[in-house]
Amino acid sequence: MLKTILSISGRPGLFRLVSRGKNMLIVESLADKKKVPAYAKDKVISLGDISIYTQEGETPLHNVLTAIKEKENEGKASIPTSAKPDELYAYFAEILPNFDRDRVHPGDIKKIILWYNLLLDAGMTDFTPEEVESTDETASEAATEKAEA
């Protein structure tokens, strides 16, 4: 699910990928459902491609969002994005105890909390990545379906 949710630099909120055109993407705002173009010059990143620095390496964003969901019992984040940096670090330490305090900044934590709340508002609560089936499995399943028909 997170692969089709995009963050566009310079635009507030999150967007869902609707369609691809030549040199642009058609995206829909999760907040107001308006469709707008995102051009090749815009810095667009998929939430599925984001990871958070930890002491051991990196943790995918979907793990962090799932940890927030479990901590908040599937409700909104209990800390406001306007909280002080020490409060943000303390909250994030409960979510991801081994996060790298030198490379994860308060602004990053604010953005993750904001994204989490936006995703909840949009009705998205399953943050696990989609499983990609191999072509061999897909081909054998199609052959089985034909044989059964």
ZIMOUR-V429656 format. One record per pair of residues at least 12 apart in sequence whose C-alpha atoms are under 10 Angstrom apart, sorted by the first residue. I is the first residue (numbers start at 0). J is the second residue. Records with the same first field share a line. If there is no record, write none. Layout:
I = J / J
//
This chain:
0 = 15 / 46 / 47 / 61 / 123 / 124 / 125 / 126 / 127 / 128 / 129
1 = 15 / 45 / 46 / 47 / 48 / 49 / 60 / 61 / 118 / 123 / 125 / 126 / 127 / 128 / 129
2 = 15 / 16 / 44 / 45 / 46 / 47 / 48 / 49 / 128 / 129
3 = 15 / 16 / 17 / 26 / 44 / 45 / 46 / 47
4 = 16 / 17 / 26 / 27 / 28 / 29 / 44 / 45 / 46 / 47 / 118
5 = 26 / 27 / 28 / 29 / 43 / 44 / 45 / 46 / 47 / 48
6 = 42 / 43 / 44 / 45 / 46 / 114
7 = 26 / 37 / 41 / 42 / 43 / 44 / 45
8 = 41 / 42 / 43 / 44
9 = 41 / 42 / 43
10 = 28 / 41 / 42
11 = 28 / 30
12 = 28 / 29 / 30 / 31 / 110 / 113 / 114 / 117 / 118
13 = 26 / 27 / 28 / 29 / 30 / 45 / 46 / 113 / 114 / 117 / 118 / 121
14 = 26 / 27 / 28 / 29 / 30 / 31 / 32 / 33 / 34 / 35 / 37 / 43 / 45
15 = 27 / 28 / 29 / 32 / 34 / 45
16 = 28 / 34 / 36 / 37 / 45
17 = 34 / 35 / 36
18 = 36
19 = 36 / 37
20 = 36 / 37 / 38
21 = 38 / 39
22 = 36 / 37 / 38 / 39 / 40
23 = 36 / 37 / 38 / 39 / 40 / 41
24 = 36 / 37 / 38 / 39 / 43
25 = 37 / 38
28 = 121
29 = 117 / 118 / 120 / 121 / 122
30 = 117 / 118 / 120 / 121
31 = 121
32 = 121
46 = 59 / 60 / 61 / 114
47 = 59 / 60 / 61 / 126 / 127 / 128 / 129
48 = 60 / 61
49 = 61
50 = 62 / 63
51 = 63 / 95 / 98 / 99 / 102 / 103 / 107 / 108 / 111
52 = 97 / 98 / 99 / 100 / 101 / 102 / 103
53 = 95 / 96 / 97 / 98 / 99 / 100 / 101 / 102 / 103
54 = 96 / 97 / 98 / 99 / 100 / 101 / 102
55 = 97 / 98 / 99
56 = 97 / 98 / 99
57 = 98 / 99
58 = 95 / 97 / 98
59 = 128
60 = 111 / 126 / 127
61 = 125 / 126 / 127 / 128
62 = 94 / 95 / 126 / 127 / 128
63 = 91 / 94 / 95 / 111 / 115 / 126
64 = 94 / 111 / 112 / 114 / 115 / 116 / 118 / 124 / 125 / 126 / 127
65 = 94 / 115 / 124 / 125 / 126 / 127
66 = 91 / 93 / 94 / 95
67 = 90 / 91 / 93 / 94 / 95 / 111 / 112 / 115
68 = 94 / 115 / 116 / 119 / 124 / 125 / 126
69 = 94
70 = 93 / 94
73 = 119 / 124
74 = 115 / 116 / 119 / 120 / 124
75 = 112 / 113 / 115 / 116 / 117 / 118 / 119 / 120
76 = 90 / 112 / 113 / 115 / 116 / 119
77 = 90 / 112
78 = 90 / 91 / 109 / 112
79 = 109 / 112 / 113
80 = 105 / 106 / 108 / 109 / 110 / 111 / 112 / 113
81 = 109
82 = 105 / 109
83 = 105
84 = 104 / 105 / 106 / 108 / 109
85 = 105
86 = 105
87 = 104 / 105 / 106 / 107 / 108 / 109 / 112
88 = 100 / 103 / 104 / 105 / 108
90 = 108
91 = 103 / 105 / 108 / 109 / 111 / 112
//
